Amino acid sequence: MPVGTAATVKAMLPENVRATGADILLGNTYHLMLRPTAERIAKLGGLHKFMNWDRPILTDSGGFQVMSLAQLRKLTEEGVTFKSHIDGSRHMLSPERSMEIQKLLGSDIVMCFDECPALPADRKRIEQSMELSMRWAQRSRDAFGDRPGHALFGIQQGGLEEDMRARSADALRAIEFDGYAVGGLAVGEGQEAMFACLDYAPEQLPQDKPRYLMGVGKPDDIVGAVQRGIDMFDCVLPSRSGRTGQAQTRMGQVNLRNARHADDPRPLDPECTCPCCTQYSRAYLHHVHKAQEMIAGMLLTWHNLHYYQELMQGLRDAIAERALDEFVAVFHARREQGDLERL
Amino acid sequence: MPVGTAATVKAMLPENVRATGADILLGNTYHLMLRPTAERIAKLGGLHKFMNWDRPILTDSGGFQVMSLAQLRKLTEEGVTFKSHIDGSRHMLSPERSMEIQKLLGSDIVMCFDECPALPADRKRIEQSMELSMRWAQRSRDAFGDRPGHALFGIQQGGLEEDMRARSADALRAIEFDGYAVGGLAVGEGQEAMFACLDYAPEQLPQDKPRYLMGVGKPDDIVGAVQRGIDMFDCVLPSRSGRTGQAQTRMGQVNLRNARHADDPRPLDPECTCPCCTQYSRAYLHHVHKAQEMIAGMLLTWHNLHYYQELMQGLRDAIAERALDEFVAVFHARREQGDLERL
């Protein structure tokens, strides 16, 4: 899922996001509640109409951004009070308020309001946080109510502790959700630790419902997570890295800022069918990035989203053909080849 | 003509520029010679291929930007030496070098290298400058040579002095060009003085060749200039003002930064068929501009270019139907109505 934080996937028009193959967009409750506000979006007909996206929208609960972006946070059993990082205004988020905001936005896939401690944290802190999140998960479920056509996802917590992940999964199963996220990963623990957790965490969750890894990730993070049972991802990386001149390709990451591209007439990726690769040279992309022209971010974001969607489609096809291992082997071989060619 | 200074019309993909109805793009010799350099663009197949625009490109001569942007300029009979505003490197522009650069770029419509004094200037300075520009016009013509399929335009100078404009026009007619620009206007003299000059300047130039007013302008500048015989324009205004939240409409200029748009579900211009007006509300445009999202500049630039192209098409149609006066009357009446409604 491409991320459309403030009611736009940065540097893209929605029809072009759709052209990359994207089905679902992610919207950020925290950002939208502060500006332009959920009530304003509701009055204007909901987020789909507001941002011109008529396909599904998943919204996060706001919890993660409150902890990472807001000022003067205060956490209680009730929820979190905080000051806006935009204008310093005071706000409150709780399971009930998060459900209300996500309903006002018109979200199709609503996430439970949870709390996630930064890692590393000691077992006691992780346990308290997980238990609070499970109480909030029940309150989210109760507040969400019965809304046909709309889904509510639970979020597993428990840090890197297998037993606590299992307890969290059991608590969520007991409440029953339409899908389940593995939360609290990709917060600085590194790929090895994340994969170690994903060796057991997805299996603890229902196999017949979507399993979603929040905020992940680099292409090889995604491939490893799919091998471990994850179905859904969101990440700002394709759009954010595009705006800084970084492109994700079959051959690995390409830094268009590098002077070696200045005279290179070749496309970024000769096999890619996106407009950036079929219509422009690396020399052009290098030039417009150096000249700080908006088209640099526009083209590279388009390419990166296209690459990610194609990667996911390849993974889905490989799973359907029972050929995931072969797909993953080729994925890694081509990246290693790319590394060698750059030496 | 939309302006594509650094090999891109800012905030737009070329296919979308084309979708607004644009036929010709303007490229800036000064900017492109400094970065990525004309020689590099030539090696990469020319500006059309480099920036993915397969229709005509008009390039200016670089003279105007040297005088307005470069550092440590030194003007002689030979040409201008200057230091780049980007990296301080030393460069020279002369009629011969300007023709060479525009050829390297692959420009379809090449402009003579000229000199234009800032107004107000005394008659002596204007006369010296005009005479130098006419000697440079002959040198440009000689250096351009015979290039079938490519056009060379002369540039009339002479400030706001009718007799000097006439002498300049005679000098250009004697050399013979494929088109003629009225140069040295829109440099701070104001609309009234510009129109007073346009009451005679276009008539002094051949009636059977395109007459081009460089760097103009606001919609009412354009309409008044067309009434006075001008055929072609270029201006950064539609793209530049779009990036600052300003929209040009039938009802006049709309400032999307204004808080009164925050809850407004109406389109920017209900009669406009551009994607910005058919798919988004004023509330959305206000929100994304305030949030400094790139889509604000992308949508408003698209709208503004669409508006300008539609205005020019309307003027051409009105001329063909011998109904220019009626068209202009409606143009002004609707803008006055817009002013009243905003009160």
Interface residues (C-beta under 8 A of the other chain):
Chain A: A6 A7 T8 K10 A11 M12 L13 E15 R35 P36 R40 K43 L44 G45 F50 M51 N52 A262 D263 P265 P275 Q279 Y280 S281 A283 Y284 H286 H287 V288 K290 A291 E293 M294 I295 G297 M298 L299
Chain B: A6 A7 T8 K10 A11 M12 L13 E15 R35 P36 R40 K43 L44 G45 F50 M51 N52 A262 D263 P265 P275 Q279 Y280 S281 A283 Y284 H286 H287 V288 K290 A291 E293 M294 I295 G297 M298 L299
